[in-house]
């Protein structure tokens, strides 16, 4: 199983699910990260956290702890 935090710059993947429960899961889904959507890792900040992703044509920054909850298929 792969998770979103494992992508490298320029790599694309498709979301297969979101782990976790409660407000964090809901927040991720409200930002447009849902099953079947394509996500591209754009770049990481100088210290590696947060990471910028391209989702549905917009830029989204997530902490690695949040990205670890998102299951993907490369």
Secondary structure, 3 states (H helix, E strand, C coil): CEEHHHCCCCCEEEEEEECCCCHHHHHHHHCCCCCCCEEEEEEECCCCCCEEEEECCEEEEECHHHHCCEEEEC
